Amino acid sequence: MSNNMAKNWNFALTAFSVSVLLLSGCNNNSQDVSKQSDDKSKSQQSSSDTKESGTKSSSESKDDDEGGSSKEMRVVKVEKKKLDSELDLPGNLEAFQDVPLHARVEGYISWIGVDRGSVVKKGQLLVRITAPEVISKVKEADAKVSSADAAYHQSMQALEGMLSKQVEAQAKLDSDKLTYDRLTQASKTVGAIAQNEVDVSHQTVAADVARVKSIAAEVGAARSSVASQKENLRAAQSMRDSVKAMDDYLTIKAPFDGVVTERNVHEGSMVATDQSRSTGVPMLRLQQKNKLRLVIAVPEASVSGIKLGKVVSFSVPAFAGKTFQGVIARPGFALNSQTRTMPVELDVANADGELEPGMFATVKWEVTRPYETMFLPPSAVATDLSGTFVIQVKDGVCERVKIRQGSTMGDRVEVVGPLKDGDEVALVATDEIKDGTKCVTKLAEAKEIKAASKHSGGGGE
């Protein structure tokens, strides 16, 4: 009995436990179903919200496209200034006078008194040439002059003799004519004088007239002889001077104060006029160094800086950190059609001899204009296949404006085109900015301009 009751109790406990487990499982399933239902509802709501948001975004994007997008753009103002800039131009120092000395007669060097580097004074004897044939020609020319002079003086003496005879003949004619006139007057009185005496006096006068004419002709011939001999003397003297000039060519003297920079002959060297000129090798080369020429090629855009008498500074590599000065003296006043530059010469005083011909110089060339032009940062100017341009911004709308680039002044570049003082242009011009692009402008700050200019390679510190 007792055992049966225990078995029944155990069976009841077991049935109760199973019932509890079943009820617990049903509750869990109900919660899971409810949770899944809630998740599905939330997912559908999220999908609906996303769809509505996408529709709204698409609508707003469409509205923005139709109204035109606007972005912020950094701009700078066009500045109106007078150009006052400085360029570094290459130049070359040359001797103020550079003379190659050639032989003008054939011969050999009998003496030379200078060498490369010798400092000489004007008129100083440099070279003596010996040419025996020239000396012989000088002597021959002197002899011809002496002969012509003797002949001239002889003809002069003959003329003087003839002139004396002419005077005597004329005096005799005058005397005999006076006698004849008196006899003719006396013969008018009958018996006063014989007619024979009158006739004899008449014949004497006629003979005197003939003699005077004859002597006059001889005087004329003598004058012609004198003139001829005088011309012969002049010709002989001219020839002698010419030969003596050749004799002067035997001595070579310095044409100016300077320095011998080249020597190509020695004592005993043969020299010839044709040979030295055809080879282009002189006996000596003399250069004036106390005054130099600084030759520079000025670009076409910078010729406005050419002013006669203007002092210009320059430097040379041999004297780093030292500045020299020259004075604009001889502009070319014409451009080279190939290089588009104008040659300009500056006079440079070099009394102390620091500078040497042939040195390279860097010239500080100032460029100024008497009128104002427009300037912009280099970054605001761009170039493509269609030309050079800037992006001008008017009322928030971009417009591409063609311009021509001029000179550079500091961190600004000169522009020529349809721009006015105060116009706004994009700080950085690119071909990606199209006409009609809308933007909101903001003036660029100094540091932004400096950074943009440096990035564009247009200068700036």
Helices and strands as residue ranges (DSSP letters): H 2-67, E 71-77, E 79-101, E 107-112, E 119-120, E 125-130, H 132-186, H 195-248, E 251-253, E 258-263, E 270-271, H 273-279, E 284-299, G 300-305, E 311-315, G 317-319, E 324-331, E 341-349, E 360-376, G 378-380, E 382-384, E 387-394, E 397-402, E 404-409, E 412-416, E 424-426, E 439-443, H 446-456
